[in-house]
C-alpha cells in the first residue's frame, strides 16, 4: 500500500490561497484603510473560487470529468457559476451604491438622503463587462482543479507503477536465482561423479567443499547484495572443485585482486555463468588447453575478465543447458541497468569475456 504525505499538499494549498487573497494588497501597499475592503472584495471572490475549485477537486473531476461524463460535468459547473454570478451582481450593486454615496459632497449627501435617487440611474458600471469577467474568472478554478487532480492522479499512477515494477523485479530476480542454483549444483555433481571412480579421496574433498558452497548459496545469497570478499571466496572454492576433474593438459590460472581495507557490495553469483562457460568451452580431453580468470577493482568499477581455449560444443553435446549466460544478461539488466558493460568475442582462437560493473562501497 502506497502512503502519501498529505501535510505538504495541504500546506501548498493554504500558501497558494493566502497569496491569492493578499495579492491585491501586496501590489498596492500605498492604499490606506484598504485592507478590510480588499478582504471584502477579493475575499468573497476567492471564497467562491475556492468552493468551485474544491468541489471539482474532490468530487466533480474524478466522478464526472475523468469518467468522460463531460456534459454532466459542464452542466453542474454552469449551475454553480450561474448562482455565483447572480450573487456577485447583487453584491456589486450594493458595494457600488455605498461607494458612490460616500464620495458625494456633504450637501449632495443630504439631498440624496432627502431625495434618494434610484441606484440604476447613478451611472452603474457596465454589467455585461463584469458578468463576462466573472464568468471567465470562475472557469479558471475549474481548469486549475482538473490540472491539479490530473497531475496528482498521474503521480499516484506512476508511484503505483513503480512499486509494481519493483515487486516484479524482486520476483524475477528470485526466480533467476532459483534457476541458477540447480544449474550450479548439476554441474558440480557432474564433476564429483566423474571423480568417484578415478579419485575417491578427491571426490570426498570436493563433497566437503561443495557443502560449504551450498551453505553460501542457501543462506548468504538470499540478500540482494553480498560482500565482494565473500563472493570471491565462493569463486575460489568453486574453481578448486572444477580443477579436480581435469588433467595436466589443462592450465588453470586465476587472480582475484584484494580490495584492501575497502568493502564493496555486489549482487551474488554473477560470475558463475562466465566461469562455467569457460570450463564448458575451454577444455579438451585430447589437446592442451587453458583457462584464466581475473578480477580487479579500479575506483568503483569492478572488471572481470575471462580467457580460455576455444573448443565450441557441437549440437549433440548436452553438457550444458545454456541457461547461464541468458540468466546473467537478464540479471545484469535488472540490477545494473546502464551500469555495466559485457563483451565476449573470439580472439585468435581464444574466447575472451570482459564484464565491467559499477559497484558500491560499504560505508
C-alpha positions as CSV (number, residue, x, y, z in Angstrom):
1,X,0.0,0.0,0.0
2,X,1.4,3.3,-1.1
3,X,1.2,6.0,1.6
4,X,1.2,9.7,0.7
5,X,2.2,12.5,2.9
6,X,-0.8,14.9,2.9
7,X,0.8,17.6,5.1
8,X,2.9,19.2,2.3
9,X,-0.1,19.1,-0.1
10,X,-2.3,20.9,2.5
11,X,0.4,23.5,3.2
12,X,0.8,24.2,-0.5
13,X,-2.9,24.8,-0.9
14,X,-3.0,27.1,2.1
15,X,0.0,29.0,0.8
16,X,-1.5,29.5,-2.7
17,X,-4.8,30.7,-1.4
18,X,-3.2,33.0,1.1
19,X,-1.1,34.6,-1.6
20,X,-4.1,35.0,-3.9
21,X,-6.1,36.6,-1.1
22,X,-3.4,39.1,-0.2
23,X,-2.1,39.7,-3.7
24,X,-4.1,43.0,-4.4
25,X,-2.9,44.3,-1.0
26,X,0.7,43.4,-1.7
27,X,0.8,45.1,-5.1
28,X,-1.0,48.2,-3.7
29,X,0.8,49.0,-0.4
30,X,0.1,52.8,-0.6
31,X,-3.6,52.5,0.0
32,X,-4.9,53.4,3.4
33,X,-7.7,51.6,5.2
34,X,-7.9,49.4,2.2
35,X,-7.1,46.1,3.8
36,X,-10.6,45.5,5.0
37,X,-12.0,46.5,1.6
38,X,-9.6,44.2,-0.1
39,X,-10.6,41.3,2.1
40,X,-14.3,42.1,1.4
41,X,-14.0,42.5,-2.3
42,X,-11.3,39.9,-3.0
43,X,-12.1,37.6,-0.2
44,X,-15.7,37.0,-1.4
45,X,-14.4,36.2,-4.9
46,X,-11.7,33.9,-3.7
47,X,-14.2,32.1,-1.4
48,X,-16.3,31.5,-4.5
49,X,-13.3,30.3,-6.5
50,X,-12.3,28.0,-3.6
51,X,-15.8,26.5,-3.5
52,X,-15.7,25.9,-7.2
53,X,-12.1,24.6,-7.1
54,X,-12.6,22.1,-4.2
55,X,-16.0,20.8,-5.4
56,X,-14.2,19.9,-8.7
57,X,-11.0,18.8,-7.0
58,X,-12.7,16.4,-4.5
59,X,-15.9,15.4,-6.4
60,X,-16.6,16.5,-9.9
61,X,-13.3,15.9,-11.6
62,X,-13.0,12.2,-10.6
63,X,-16.7,11.4,-10.7
64,X,-17.6,13.1,-13.9
65,X,-14.7,14.6,-15.9
66,X,-12.3,11.7,-15.7
67,X,-15.2,9.3,-16.2
68,X,-15.9,11.1,-19.6
69,X,-19.2,12.5,-18.4
70,X,-18.4,15.9,-19.9
71,X,-22.0,17.1,-20.4
72,X,-23.0,16.5,-16.8
73,X,-19.7,18.0,-15.7
74,X,-20.3,21.2,-17.6
75,X,-23.9,21.3,-16.5
76,X,-23.1,21.1,-12.8
77,X,-20.3,23.7,-13.0
78,X,-22.5,26.0,-15.1
79,X,-25.3,25.9,-12.5
80,X,-22.8,26.8,-9.7
81,X,-21.2,29.6,-11.7
82,X,-24.6,31.0,-12.6
83,X,-25.5,31.2,-8.9
84,X,-22.3,33.0,-8.1
85,X,-22.8,35.4,-11.0
86,X,-26.2,36.4,-9.6
87,X,-24.7,36.8,-6.1
88,X,-21.9,38.9,-7.4
89,X,-24.2,41.1,-9.4
90,X,-26.2,41.9,-6.3
91,X,-23.1,42.5,-4.2
92,X,-21.5,44.7,-6.8
93,X,-24.6,46.9,-6.9
94,X,-24.6,47.1,-3.2
95,X,-20.9,48.0,-2.9
96,X,-21.1,50.5,-5.7
97,X,-24.1,52.2,-4.2
98,X,-22.3,52.6,-0.8
99,X,-19.1,53.8,-2.5
100,X,-20.8,56.4,-4.7
101,X,-22.8,57.7,-1.7
102,X,-19.6,58.0,0.3
103,X,-17.8,60.0,-2.3
104,X,-20.5,62.6,-2.8
105,X,-20.0,66.1,-1.2
106,X,-21.9,66.7,2.1
107,X,-24.6,68.9,0.5
108,X,-25.3,66.3,-2.1
109,X,-25.4,63.5,0.5
110,X,-28.1,65.5,2.4
111,X,-30.0,65.8,-0.8
112,X,-29.6,62.1,-1.5
113,X,-30.9,61.3,1.9
114,X,-33.9,63.6,1.4
115,X,-34.5,62.6,-2.2
116,X,-32.8,59.3,-2.8
117,X,-32.1,58.6,-6.5
118,X,-32.7,55.2,-7.8
119,X,-29.4,53.4,-8.0
120,X,-29.9,52.3,-11.5
121,X,-29.8,55.9,-12.5
122,X,-26.5,56.6,-10.9
123,X,-24.4,55.5,-13.9
124,X,-23.6,51.9,-12.8
125,X,-20.8,50.1,-14.4
126,X,-21.3,48.1,-17.5
127,X,-22.9,44.9,-16.1
128,X,-22.1,42.9,-19.2
129,X,-18.4,43.5,-18.9
130,X,-18.3,42.4,-15.2
131,X,-20.5,39.4,-15.9
132,X,-18.2,38.3,-18.7
133,X,-15.2,38.9,-16.4
134,X,-16.7,36.9,-13.6
135,X,-17.7,34.1,-16.0
136,X,-14.2,33.9,-17.3
137,X,-12.7,34.1,-13.8
138,X,-14.9,31.3,-12.5
139,X,-13.8,28.9,-15.1
140,X,-10.1,29.3,-14.1
141,X,-10.5,27.3,-10.8
142,X,-12.4,24.6,-12.8
143,X,-9.5,24.2,-15.2
144,X,-7.0,24.6,-12.4
145,X,-8.7,21.9,-10.3
146,X,-8.7,19.5,-13.3
147,X,-5.0,20.2,-13.9
148,X,-4.0,19.6,-10.2
149,X,-6.1,16.5,-9.9
150,X,-4.8,15.1,-13.2
151,X,-1.2,15.8,-12.0
152,X,-1.8,14.1,-8.7
153,X,-3.5,11.1,-10.4
154,X,-0.5,10.8,-12.7
155,X,1.9,10.9,-9.8
156,X,-0.1,8.3,-7.9
157,X,-0.3,6.1,-11.0
158,X,3.5,6.4,-11.6
159,X,4.2,5.6,-8.0
160,X,2.0,2.5,-8.1
161,X,3.5,1.5,-11.4
162,X,7.0,1.9,-9.9
163,X,6.0,-0.2,-6.9
164,X,4.6,-2.9,-9.2
165,X,7.8,-2.8,-11.2
166,X,9.9,-3.2,-8.1
167,X,7.9,-6.1,-6.9
168,X,8.1,-7.7,-10.4
169,X,11.9,-7.1,-10.3
170,X,12.2,-8.7,-7.0
171,X,10.2,-11.7,-8.1
172,X,12.1,-12.1,-11.3
173,X,15.5,-11.9,-9.5
174,X,14.3,-14.5,-7.1
175,X,13.2,-16.7,-10.0
176,X,16.5,-16.3,-11.8
177,X,18.4,-17.1,-8.5
178,X,16.3,-20.3,-8.2
179,X,17.1,-21.2,-11.7
180,X,20.9,-20.7,-11.2
181,X,21.3,-22.7,-8.1
182,X,20.1,-26.1,-9.5
183,X,22.1,-25.4,-12.6
184,X,25.2,-24.8,-10.4
185,X,24.6,-28.0,-8.4
186,X,24.0,-30.0,-11.5
187,X,27.5,-29.1,-12.9
188,X,29.2,-29.6,-9.5
189,X,27.7,-33.0,-9.0
190,X,28.7,-34.0,-12.5
191,X,32.3,-33.1,-11.6
192,X,32.2,-35.0,-8.4
193,X,30.6,-38.0,-10.1
194,X,33.5,-38.2,-12.5
195,X,36.0,-38.3,-9.6
196,X,34.3,-41.1,-7.5
197,X,35.8,-43.9,-9.6
198,X,39.2,-42.4,-10.5
199,X,40.0,-40.4,-7.3
200,X,37.7,-41.2,-4.3
201,X,39.8,-39.0,-1.9
202,X,39.5,-36.0,-4.2
203,X,35.8,-36.7,-4.5
204,X,35.4,-36.7,-0.8
205,X,37.2,-33.4,-0.5
206,X,35.0,-32.0,-3.3
207,X,31.9,-33.0,-1.5
208,X,33.2,-31.3,1.7
209,X,33.9,-28.1,-0.3
210,X,30.5,-28.4,-2.0
211,X,28.8,-28.4,1.4
212,X,30.4,-25.0,2.2
213,X,29.3,-23.6,-1.2
214,X,25.8,-24.9,-0.6
215,X,25.7,-23.1,2.7
216,X,26.7,-19.8,1.0
217,X,24.1,-20.4,-1.8
218,X,21.3,-21.3,0.5
219,X,21.7,-18.6,3.1
220,X,24.0,-15.7,2.1
221,X,22.7,-15.3,-1.5
222,X,19.2,-14.6,-0.2
223,X,20.3,-11.0,0.2
224,X,20.2,-8.5,-2.7
225,X,23.8,-7.7,-2.3
226,X,26.7,-9.6,-0.6
227,X,30.3,-8.7,0.4
228,X,32.6,-8.8,-2.6
229,X,35.1,-10.7,-0.4
230,X,32.5,-13.4,0.3
231,X,31.8,-13.8,-3.4
232,X,35.4,-14.0,-4.3
233,X,35.9,-16.7,-1.6
234,X,33.0,-18.6,-3.1
235,X,34.5,-18.4,-6.6
236,X,37.9,-19.7,-5.4
237,X,36.3,-22.8,-3.8
238,X,34.2,-23.4,-6.9
239,X,37.2,-23.2,-9.1
240,X,39.0,-25.7,-6.8
241,X,36.1,-28.1,-7.2
242,X,36.3,-27.7,-11.0
243,X,40.1,-28.3,-11.0
244,X,39.7,-31.8,-9.5
245,X,38.3,-33.4,-12.7
246,X,41.0,-32.0,-15.1
247,X,44.3,-33.4,-16.1
248,X,47.7,-31.8,-16.5
249,X,46.8,-30.9,-20.1
250,X,44.6,-28.0,-18.8
251,X,46.3,-25.0,-17.3
252,X,44.1,-23.1,-14.9
253,X,45.0,-19.7,-13.6
254,X,43.0,-17.1,-11.6
255,X,43.9,-13.8,-10.0
256,X,41.4,-12.1,-7.7
257,X,43.0,-8.9,-6.5
258,X,42.5,-7.9,-2.9
259,X,40.3,-4.9,-2.2
260,X,42.4,-3.7,0.7
261,X,40.6,-2.1,3.5
262,X,37.7,-1.0,1.3
263,X,34.5,-3.1,1.5
264,X,32.3,-3.5,-1.6
265,X,28.8,-4.9,-2.2
266,X,27.8,-6.9,-5.3
267,X,24.9,-9.0,-6.5
268,X,25.7,-12.6,-5.7
269,X,26.5,-15.3,-8.3
270,X,27.1,-13.0,-11.2
271,X,30.4,-14.6,-12.3
272,X,29.5,-18.3,-12.0
273,X,27.8,-18.5,-15.5
274,X,31.0,-17.0,-17.1
275,X,33.3,-19.4,-15.2
276,X,31.0,-22.4,-16.1
277,X,31.0,-21.2,-19.7
278,X,34.8,-21.1,-19.7
279,X,35.1,-24.7,-18.4
280,X,32.4,-25.9,-20.8
281,X,34.0,-24.5,-24.0
282,X,37.7,-24.1,-22.9
283,X,38.8,-27.7,-22.1
284,X,39.6,-30.5,-24.4
285,X,40.2,-34.1,-23.4
286,X,42.9,-34.7,-26.0
287,X,44.5,-31.3,-26.6
288,X,46.3,-28.8,-24.3
289,X,44.0,-26.0,-23.1
290,X,44.0,-23.1,-20.7
291,X,41.6,-21.1,-18.6
292,X,42.3,-17.7,-17.0
293,X,40.2,-15.5,-14.7
294,X,41.0,-12.1,-13.2
295,X,39.1,-9.7,-11.0
296,X,40.4,-6.2,-10.3
297,X,38.9,-3.1,-8.8
298,X,39.5,0.4,-10.1
299,X,37.7,3.0,-8.0
300,X,34.1,1.9,-8.0
301,X,34.4,-0.2,-11.1
302,X,34.9,-4.0,-11.0
303,X,36.5,-5.6,-14.0
304,X,36.1,-9.3,-14.5
305,X,38.0,-10.9,-17.4
306,X,38.0,-14.5,-18.6
307,X,40.1,-16.1,-21.3
308,X,40.0,-19.7,-22.4
309,X,40.9,-22.0,-25.3
310,X,38.0,-22.1,-27.7
311,X,36.6,-25.6,-28.3
312,X,33.0,-24.9,-29.3
313,X,30.5,-27.6,-28.5
314,X,28.5,-29.2,-31.3
315,X,24.8,-29.5,-31.3
316,X,24.7,-33.1,-29.9
317,X,26.7,-32.1,-26.8
318,X,24.3,-31.8,-23.9
319,X,27.0,-30.9,-21.3
320,X,25.4,-27.6,-20.6
321,X,21.9,-26.2,-20.6
322,X,22.8,-22.8,-22.0
323,X,20.7,-21.1,-19.3
324,X,23.7,-19.5,-17.5
325,X,24.5,-16.7,-19.9
326,X,20.9,-16.0,-20.6
327,X,20.2,-15.5,-17.0
328,X,23.3,-13.4,-16.5
329,X,22.2,-10.9,-19.1
330,X,18.7,-10.7,-17.5
331,X,20.2,-10.2,-14.0
332,X,22.6,-7.5,-15.2
333,X,19.8,-5.7,-17.0
334,X,17.6,-5.8,-13.9
335,X,20.2,-5.0,-11.3
336,X,22.8,-2.9,-13.1
337,X,20.9,-1.3,-15.9
338,X,23.1,1.2,-17.7
339,X,25.9,0.5,-15.1
340,X,27.6,-2.5,-16.7
341,X,29.4,-3.5,-19.9
342,X,29.5,-7.1,-21.1
343,X,31.7,-8.1,-24.0
344,X,32.6,-11.5,-25.3
345,X,34.3,-12.5,-28.6
346,X,36.8,-14.9,-30.1
347,X,40.4,-13.5,-30.5
348,X,42.8,-15.8,-32.4
349,X,41.0,-18.9,-31.2
350,X,40.8,-17.6,-27.7
351,X,37.4,-16.9,-26.2
352,X,37.5,-13.6,-24.3
353,X,35.0,-12.2,-21.9
354,X,35.0,-8.8,-20.2
355,X,32.5,-7.7,-17.7
356,X,32.7,-4.2,-16.1
357,X,30.3,-3.3,-13.3
358,X,29.8,-0.1,-11.2
359,X,29.7,-1.4,-7.6
360,X,29.1,0.4,-4.3
361,X,31.4,0.9,-1.4
362,X,30.1,-0.1,2.0
363,X,30.1,2.7,4.5
